[in-house]
Amino acid sequence: LNITLHYLPPYSPNLNPIERLWKVMNKHARNGQYFATTKEFRRKITDFFSITLPDIADTLGDTINDNFQKLKPAV
């Protein structure tokens, strides 16, 4: 299969592309905003994925990628 395994720390959000997407979503959908109801919150998140995300998808390459620096294990 030609697969090379790399050690990742147990919790490393900076290396997980989905965490980067959540950060973008948080910035665009929530942005410190308080939602009085779950319905409002869901609508805002749904709007992000159906309206905002398609509009900004071309700009996400710099934010959501799998480029990271491999470090040698400490001896």
C-alpha positions in Angstrom: 0.0 0.0 0.0 3.0 2.3 0.3 1.8 4.0 3.5 4.1 5.8 5.9 2.9 6.2 9.4 3.8 9.4 11.3 3.4 9.8 15.1 0.9 12.6 16.0 0.3 13.7 19.6 -3.0 12.5 21.1 -4.6 15.9 20.7 -3.2 18.1 18.0 -5.9 20.3 16.5 -3.4 22.3 14.6 -2.6 19.2 12.6 -6.2 18.1 12.0 -7.8 19.7 8.9 -11.3 19.4 10.3 -10.3 21.5 13.3 -9.2 24.2 10.9 -12.6 24.1 9.2 -14.3 24.5 12.6 -12.2 27.5 13.2 -13.3 29.1 9.9 -16.9 28.2 10.7 -16.7 29.7 14.2 -15.3 32.9 12.7 -17.9 33.3 10.0 -21.0 31.8 11.7 -20.6 32.6 15.4 -18.1 35.4 15.7 -18.8 35.8 19.4 -22.5 36.0 18.8 -25.0 34.7 21.4 -27.9 32.7 20.1 -31.1 32.7 22.2 -32.4 29.5 20.8 -31.0 26.3 19.3 -33.1 27.0 16.2 -31.2 30.3 15.6 -27.9 28.5 16.1 -28.7 25.7 13.7 -29.9 28.1 11.1 -26.6 30.1 11.3 -24.5 26.9 11.0 -26.6 25.6 8.2 -26.3 28.9 6.4 -22.5 28.7 6.8 -22.3 25.3 5.1 -24.9 26.1 2.4 -24.2 29.8 1.6 -20.9 31.1 3.1 -18.7 28.0 2.6 -19.3 27.8 -1.1 -18.5 31.5 -1.4 -15.2 31.2 0.5 -14.1 27.7 -0.6 -11.5 29.0 -3.0 -9.7 30.9 -0.2 -9.5 28.0 2.2 -6.5 26.4 0.7 -4.1 28.4 2.9 -6.1 27.6 6.0 -7.1 24.0 5.6 -4.3 21.9 4.2 -2.2 18.9 5.3 1.1 20.7 5.3 2.9 20.3 8.5 6.5 19.9 9.7 7.7 16.4 10.6 9.8 16.4 13.7 12.3 13.8 14.7 11.5 11.9 17.9 13.3 13.2 21.0 16.1 10.8 22.1 
